Amino acid sequence: SQNMRDSILYLVKEGKKKGLSISFDPNIRVQLWESRDNMIDTMNYIASYADYIIPNLSEGKILTGKTSEVEIAEFFLQKGVKNVIVKLGNKGCFVKNSHIAEYVKGFKVDKVVDTVGAGDAFAAGLLSGLLKGKSLIESATLGNAAGAIAVTFKGDNEGLPTIEELENFIKIASRDY
């Protein structure tokens, strides 16, 4: 609704004024918008305030009209976003800012049960790493691990790991590479 959009924009702008770090995961649901163009314009406007934007590849394509994760990252950096993290599913993610442009490898899982919630788990892992002072690459690795763990459970939050479980998963999985 317009009221919800206005509220989000107000909160984002106030957060920026107060020096808060803003992360934005577009989580596109086209059917909730009155028009695709309005959705794209609104989300890109919100993104322009973000320190971190976390789209998956298909969301990035919709919002930017670009076809690759590199082009998507460039688009958002030119909009003023400081860090772009494009989720690439089981391939991991692509991370870009003014200092780095790097692919962060995903993790192999033996059996995918349900992909619902994997993107949200990725965002939770990424942001928890950043909040703990880890580098963007280390945080993206945590995000990849959280997404990998999440797909081994049914539902959108049943398999969310603790930070200790994430770090243990990464240690064990790293031995398998």
Disulfide bonds with the S-S distance in Angstrom:
none
